[in-house]
């Protein structure tokens, strides 16, 4: 699982804050192809790091280019 600090983000992908995003994170896990493009890079963050860690771990296993911002 890839992980970076917020200051290390270089603007090379889309940031998704799971605390304010309108897509429930469970839907991202069950239907990622509906919400994400496999050819893009995504950065996930949340207030405590729990949801973003789960999402990044599972989506990474599915072949998505994802990183957790801590």
N, C-alpha and C positions, 0 to 999 in steps of 0.2 A: 504494500500500500504506500502510495506517495503522499508526502505531507510537507507543507511549507508554512512559513509564518506569513502573515498578511503583508509585511513589508517586502517580502520576496516576490510577491505577485508582479509579473511584468506586463500584464495586459494582453497576454497571448491566448486567452480563452474566455469563456463566459463564467462569471461568478454567480452561483445560485445559493442564496441564503435560505436555508430550510426553515428558519423561524418566521420569515415573512413571505416566502414564495407561495403562490396560490395553488400550486400542485401539492397535495399531501405526499410526503416522502414515501409512503407505502406504495402509492401508485407508480412512482418512479422505479421502485424495485420490481413490481409485478409486470409493468407495461413500459419498459424504458424506451422501446422503439416508437412509442406514441409521443413521447416528450423530448427525446434526445436524438441528435444526429450522430451516428457512429463515427463520422469523419471529423467531428469537432472536439475540442478540448474543453473540459468542464472543471471548475473549481467549486467545491462545496464547503459551506461553513454553517455553523449554528452556535448558539450561545454556550453550550456546555461541551460540544464536540462529540456527543454520543450519536446523534442522528447522522451527522456528516461522516463519522467513522464507519457506521454500518452501511450507509449508501455507497461510499467510496470502495469499501471492501467488496461488496456484492457486485457493483457495476464493473469494477476492475476484473473480477472473475468472469464476467460476461464479455469482456473484450473492449470495454469503453476506456477512453483516455481520460481518467479522472484523478483529481488530487484533492486532498483535504487541506483546507486553510485553518490553521490553529492560531 
